[in-house]
Amino acid sequence: MNWLLIKVALIVAISQIPLETKALEENYESNFIQNESEEIVGNLPEANVILYATQKDGYLKNFNLKTNENVQHFPDWTNVSNEAYSPKIFYKDINSDGNKDLIIVLTTDYGTGI
């Protein structure tokens, strides 16, 4: 039950991020100094969103979400580094208010032992 509450809270928090329709990649370095070990782990051109993270000890950590000219840092986010379970990004109107919401699904563990 707790994982469901965490995911709902994440969706609500992410849906508050302002989105516009500009190219992101060329302005990324002017707003945030990219760490050498940071890599793109998700990209959604429809929403002009790029998700960056650092891989360490089998997990993706230190996420940075780039939307237009804004960068938001999420140091507590974690995702397994297995590419089969990479972060999923969706851009849908989930609460029927007429505005699309940004949804990021992270996988913190997988297998039969969870």
C-alpha positions in Angstrom: 0.0 0.0 0.0 2.9 2.4 0.8 4.3 2.1 -2.7 1.0 3.2 -4.2 0.9 6.3 -2.0 4.5 7.1 -3.0 3.7 6.8 -6.7 0.6 9.0 -6.3 2.6 11.6 -4.4 5.2 11.5 -7.2 2.6 11.9 -9.9 1.1 14.9 -8.1 4.5 16.5 -7.5 5.6 16.0 -11.1 2.3 17.3 -12.5 3.1 20.7 -11.1 6.2 21.2 -13.3 5.5 23.8 -16.0 6.0 22.5 -19.6 6.5 24.5 -22.8 7.4 23.5 -26.4 11.1 24.4 -26.8 14.1 22.4 -27.5 15.9 21.3 -24.4 19.3 19.8 -25.2 21.0 23.0 -26.4 20.2 24.9 -23.2 20.9 22.2 -20.7 24.5 23.2 -19.9 23.6 26.9 -19.5 21.3 26.1 -16.6 23.0 23.1 -15.0 26.6 21.9 -15.0 26.3 18.2 -16.1 28.2 15.7 -14.0 30.6 13.6 -16.2 29.0 10.4 -14.9 25.5 11.6 -15.5 23.6 10.1 -18.4 20.2 10.5 -20.1 17.9 7.8 -18.8 14.6 9.1 -20.2 13.5 11.5 -22.9 10.0 12.5 -24.0 10.1 15.0 -26.9 6.3 15.4 -26.8 6.6 17.1 -23.4 10.1 18.5 -24.0 11.5 16.5 -21.0 14.9 14.9 -20.5 15.6 12.9 -17.4 19.3 12.5 -16.3 20.7 10.3 -13.5 24.0 9.0 -12.2 24.6 5.2 -12.1 26.1 3.9 -8.9 26.1 0.4 -7.3 23.5 -1.0 -9.6 21.1 1.9 -9.2 20.3 5.2 -10.9 20.4 8.0 -8.4 20.7 11.8 -8.3 18.0 12.5 -10.9 17.8 15.8 -12.7 14.6 16.6 -14.7 15.1 19.1 -17.5 12.0 20.8 -18.8 12.6 23.6 -21.2 15.0 25.9 -19.4 14.2 24.5 -15.9 16.2 21.9 -14.1 14.8 20.2 -11.0 17.0 18.0 -8.8 15.6 14.8 -7.2 18.4 13.4 -5.0 16.1 10.9 -3.3 14.8 9.2 -6.4 16.1 5.7 -7.1 15.7 3.3 -10.0 17.5 0.0 -10.8 20.1 0.4 -13.5 18.9 -2.6 -15.5 17.8 -1.2 -18.8 14.8 -3.5 -18.9 13.4 -1.5 -16.0 14.5 2.0 -17.1 12.4 5.0 -15.9 9.2 5.4 -17.9 7.9 8.8 -18.8 4.3 9.5 -19.7 2.5 12.8 -20.6 -1.3 12.3 -20.2 -4.3 14.0 -18.7 -4.8 11.7 -15.7 -7.2 13.8 -13.7 -9.4 15.0 -16.6 -8.7 18.7 -16.0 -7.8 19.4 -19.6 -4.1 19.7 -18.9 -1.6 17.0 -19.5 0.4 15.7 -16.5 3.9 14.4 -16.5 4.2 11.0 -14.9 7.5 9.3 -14.2 7.5 5.7 -13.1 10.6 4.4 -11.3 11.4 0.8 -10.5 13.3 0.4 -7.2 13.5 -3.4 -7.2 12.3 -6.4 -9.2 12.2 -10.2 -9.0 10.4 -12.7 -6.8 11.8 -11.5 -3.5 10.1 -8.1 -3.4 
